[in-house]
Amino acid sequence: MSAQVTQILVPAAVREYIDHTNFAGGELAAQFSNKDDDLLVVTMMETAANYRARPRLSRDYRALSDVAVGEVAGQWLTNVPAGTHLSHWQLMHRPGTAITYDGFTAMVPNVRAPRGRALLLITHERDMPEDWRDAGVPEYAGWHLSEDEVTPLSVAFEPDEVGIGQLDPQWPVAALQQMHVGVVGVGSIGGVVADALAAYGVGTMDLIDPDRFLWHNQVRHVLGPESVGLLKVDALADRITHTWPDTQVRPYPVNVVSSAHHMRALFPRYDVVVCAADGIAARRVVSHLARRAQVPAVLACVLDDGAVGEVIRLRPGGRYGCLLCQRAALMAGGGLDLEAHQEVGYGTGDPHRPMTAVGPDLWFIGHLAAKAAVATVLEQQYGDLAHRLPGEHAVVGLRPSADTLHAPFDVTTTMDVRWSELPPPREGCPTCDPR
């Protein structure tokens, strides 16, 4: 074993056994990862006299499952003398230092002699003072043994729980696992919205989009070339299910505009709807259906050839109007109709407008929209005032043009975020005032 080894990765089953065994120790074996020659992965441990088990890692951990031929011999010991891991902690904080082999064996009995070769050792010290634990002294420690000296190694164990539950209780995991979100449009912005919502811990998500993922989509989407030809909702559902298994994803390959009658039954199930679809028709339909279903909606897009981003939160009730009420108020105040260009596609042929917004700018708006959706539910349903938004309408400077736009789109610098309120419902609005 080379002295350059710095990290040992251990499957959860190994720790589970050592935590509960009555044995004092046993043999151990590890293999180098083919991806990294200073990383060892434990592949065998002795669990009883002359019985050796081979714990498995999930195939998802491809870099760890891809191990080199040949094993590095080692040993594991539990209930090592008090202070052993304090010495490990001190050595780790002094790079380049080591302890003599004789000094180490005087401190830790029952250590196997290297006999001309380097050995791997993992030790477990169950009983440590709490102040040591608080300082970062590890319960498990790794060691590189030779006949001359012993050096410390870092040990990382596969946790018993992998997923969003690891963030509990610092993050409202239980509340968000109950959350049901509809995402309309899973293109460049919507794909990021869906991915971010799953990362926040949203329990159930419906993806609504009729389009397939094609070559020109790759440059700005979270999906890659492996998804070309697939329906966007199916490819994204597979990605999220694999990466965020705590989130249940349901794909709906339909157009929200032409299938509005089907959407009408879905919307009341949602805690919030996020619309990132191209074109104003989809945004208007989502605004209308969400208001009728009495659920909040978050609309996200980029405007003015990618110069600014926009996130609008629409809330049911009599205080705020719908999207059409907001746009009518802007027009009445002399604002520009920035949505006029959205009905023309981009990047799909000579008659259309070219791509203007780069992927990271679109993703930034997508993350902002996902945060707004989560914050809305946590504030309104759970009374978590730490998640209050500063307003209902956000305009974000992405690459503002030299032309001065009318308020509230008059951002002049990149990363400038302007929040404002929405107007009240218009009298006679077909969405807000159905009389």
N, C-alpha and C positions, 0 to 999 in steps of 0.2 A: 504494500500500500504506500503510495507516494505521500510525502509530507505536505503536499500542497492541498490535500483534502481539507475542506473547511466546513462542510455541511453534511449532516446525516438526516435523511428523511425516513420516517417510521410510520407504517400503516397503523390505523387505529386499533386493530386486533392485538398488536404487540403491547401497546400501552395498557389495554384492557386486561390482558393476562398478567402483566407485571404488577398492576395495581392491586390485584386480588389474590395472587399466588402465595402459597406458604413456602415455596422453594426459595432458597437463598440466591440462586443464580443458575446459569447454564450457558450453553454455547450459542453463538450468534453468527450469522453470515450476512454479507451485504455485497451488492454489485454496483459498479459505476454506471451512471447514466450515460448512454451513448451521446446524449446531447451536451454533456458537461462533465469534464473529467475531474472536477474537484467536488462532485456531488456523489454521495453514496446512498443507495436505497436498500433498506433492510429487506432481505428476501427469505430468511430462515431464522427460526429460533428454537431452542430446545425447551420444551414445555414439560417434560418428565424425563426420567432416566432413559437414555437411549431412544427418545422419541422426539423427532424434529418436525415442526409444522412450517408450512410456507404460507404466510399471510398474503392475501391478494389486494392489490390496489385496483380501483375502478379503471376500466379501459379509457374513461374520459381523461385520465391523467396520462396522456400519451408520452410525454417527455420522461415520466417516471417509470412507465411500463416498458419503455424501450431501454433495456439494460444490456450491458456488455457481457460477453461470454466470460465465465470464470468468476469465482467468489473470493471475497476478502474475509478471512477468518476473524472471529471476534468472540466476545463474551458479554453477558449482562449480569449485573449484580444488583440486588436490592437490599435495603436497610443498611447501607454503608454508614460508617461512623459519622457522627455529627461533625460538621465543619468541612467535610469533603467538598461540598458544592460551594461553600464560601470561598474555598481555595480556587475552585474552577472560575467563579465569578471574578475574583481578583486577577487571575491570569488572563481572562478574556479582555479585561480592561487595560492590560499591559501587552500590546501586540509585540510578538517576537520573543516573549518570555516562555519558560518551560520549567518543569520540576524534574529532578533526577529520578531515574527509575527506582533506585533504592529508597529515595525519600518518599516516593508515591506508594510503594508497597509497604513501607512502614506505617503509612496513614491508612491505606485500604488493604486489608488482608485478603487472601483467597484470589489474588489476581494471577492469572495464568502468565507464565514466563514467555516472552517473545521467541526465544531460542533462534536467534538469527533472522527473524522476519518481523515486520511491523504488524501490530494487531489493533483491532477496533474494540473499544470498550464503551458500554452504556451503563451508567450507574443511576440508581434511584435512591433518593434520601427522603423518606416519608416524613420524618419528624424534624421540622425546622421551625425556629422561632418566627412568629408572624412578621416581626420587623425585618427579618432577612428576606422573606417573601415580598414584602412591600418594596424593598430596595431593589428587587429584581433577581435575587438568588434563585436559580432554577431548581425545580423538584427533580428533573432529569438532566443529566449531563453526559456529554460525549468526550472521549479521550482517544488520542493517537499514541500508542505505546511502541517504543523501541527499547533495545537493551540499554540505551544511554539515557533517554529522556522521555518524558510524557508531556504532550501538549494538549490544550483544550480544543474541543470541536463544538460547534453549535448543533443542537438537536431540535428538529421540528417534527411534531407529531400530527398526523391527520386527525382533526377533531372529530368527536362523536357526532356533532351536528354541523352540517355544512349548508349554508343558505341564509336567508334573511333573518331567521331566528337567532343568529349569532349577535344581532344588533339589539336584541331585547335585553334590558328595559330602557336603554338609552334612546331608542326610537320606538314610536307607537306601532309596533309590529302587529299586535292583535287587532287594532282598529283598522289598519290598512289591509289586513288579510280579509276583512269583511267587505272591502270596497269593490264595487263593480263599475268599470269604466268602459265606455264605448269610444273607440278611436276611429274617426271617419277620415279616410285618406291616409295611406301608409307609404307615401313617397318619401322624398328626402327629409322633410320635416316630420311627417307622421311616423316614419320608421324610428326616428330618434325618440319621439314622444313615447311610443310603445315600449321601447327598450328601457327608457328612464323610469316609466311607471312601474315596470317589473322590478327594477333595481330599488325603487322606493318600497316595494313590498305589496303592491296592489294584488289582491287575491284572485280577481277574475277580470278578464279583459276580452272584449269583442273587437275584432279588427274588420273594418268595412271598407272594401275597395275592390273594384272589378278588374283592375289592370294586371298585366303580366310584367315581370321584371325583365327588362331588355338591356342590350349592351350599353345604350347611352345613359342608362340609369346608374351605372356603376360608379361614375366619377363623383357622385354626391350622396350615395346611399350607404346605410350601414351594412346592407347585404353585399356580397361579393360575387365573383364570376360563377361560383358553384350554383347560384340561384337563377342564372339566366334561363328564361323560358318558363319558369314557374310562376304561378299566381303569387303576387306580392304577399297576400294575406297568408297563404300556405307556407311560403318560405320564411316569413317573419315569425309565424307561429312556431315553426320548428326551431328557429334560432332561440327564441325566448324560452321555450320549453326545455331546451338543452341547457341554457345558461342560467335560467331562473326557474327551477322546477317548482318553487312555491306558488307560481302564478299559473292559473288555468287560462288558456287562450283558446278562443273560439273564432275561427275565420268565417267571414261572410263575403264571398266574392260578388258583391252586388253594387250597383250605383245608387247612392243615397237619393239622388234626384228622381230617377225613373222608377225607383222602388220605394218611394216615400211612404206608400201605403203599407208596406211591410215594416218599414222603420218605425212607423207610428206605434206598433205593438211592442217594439224593443225598448224604446226610449224610457218609458216609465220604470224599467228595471234598473236603470243606471243611477249611480250617485252623482256622476258628472259625465258630460260628453265633451270630447276634445275633437275639434275639426281642423285638420291640416290639409284638406283637399284643395286642389287647384280650382280656380274659377269662383266667381261670386255666387253662382247658382247653388252649389253645394253648401256654402256658408249660409245663404239665406234659408235654405231648407232646414239645416240644423238649428239655426236660430228659431225658426217657427216651431219645429217639432219639440225642441227642448222647452220652450215657453209653454206650449200646450201640455207637455208632460210634467211641468212644474219641477224641472231639474235644471241645475246650472250648466252652462256650456262655456267652453274656452275655445276661442278661434285664434289660429296662428297662421301667419303668412309673411312674405316679404313683398315690398311695394317699390314703386319707382325704380324698376330695373335693378332691384337688389340693394338700393341705397339705404333703405330703412326696413326694419322688421316691425311687426305689429302683433300684439297679443291683446285680445279683448275678452273680458269675462262678462258673460250675460247671466243675470240672476233673475229668477222668477219673482213675481210680486209687483206691487204698484210703485216701487221707488225708481227702478231703472227701466228704460225702454229696451227694445230689441235692436238687432243690427240695423234694420231699416230706419228705426228712429234715430239711432246714432249717426248714420250716414246723412239722413235728412237734415239733422242739426248742423253737421259740418258744412253741407252745401248752403244752407241758409246763412251761415256765418262767413261765407266766402271761401270755404276750404276747397281744395282741389279734389276732384273725383279720381282718387288714385286707383280705384278698382277698374277703371276702364280698360287697362291693358291686360288685366288678368284673364279675360275671356279669350285671349290669343295665346296658344300654346308656345312653348319655347324648346328649341333644340331638336325639333322633329322634322325639319325640312325647310326649304327656301321660303315658303309663304309665312313662316312663323318667326317669332322673335328669337334671337340667339340666347343661349344660357348666359346669365349675367351674375348670379349669386353663386359663390363657391360653397362647397359642402360644409366646412366648419361654421360659416355664418348661418346657414340653414339649421345646422345642428344646435347652435347656440339658441336660436329662437325655439327650437323644439324642446330643449331642456327647460327654458323659461316657461313654456306652456305646460309642461308636465309638472313643474313645481307649482304653478298657479292652480292646476287642477287638484293636486294633493292638498295644498294649503287651504283651498276652498272647502273641501270636505272636512278636514281636521278642525277648521274654525266653525263652520256652520253646524256640523253634526255632533262634534265633541267639545265645542266650546274652548278649543285650544287657541288662546289669543296670541300665542307666540307665532302663529302662522297667518296673522292678518296681512293682507296685501295693502300697499300704499294707495291703491286706486283700482279702477276697473279697466282702464285703457292704458296700455304701455306702448310707447313708440321707442324703438331702439336704433341708434345710429350704427350702421354697419360700414358703410363707406359713403357718407353724405356727399351729394353733388355740390357743385359751386352755386347752383340755382337755389335760392332761398324758397323753401316751401312754406305754405301757410300753416299756422298753428292748428293742431298740435304736432304736425309733421316737420316742424322747422328745427330739427336737430342739426347741429353743425359739426359735431365731432364724433369720431368713432367711440363706441361704448357709452355714449350718452343715453340714459334711460329716462324718459319722461312719462310720468304717471298722471292721469287725469280721470275725472269722473265721467259717467254717462248721463245723458239727458233723461228726463222722465218720459214715460210713454206718450206718444202723440194721440191726440183725440182722433178716433176713427181708425187707428192702426189695425189692419186686419189680423196682426199677430197678437198685439198687446190688448186690443179693445175689440173683441170679436163681435160686439153688438152690431 
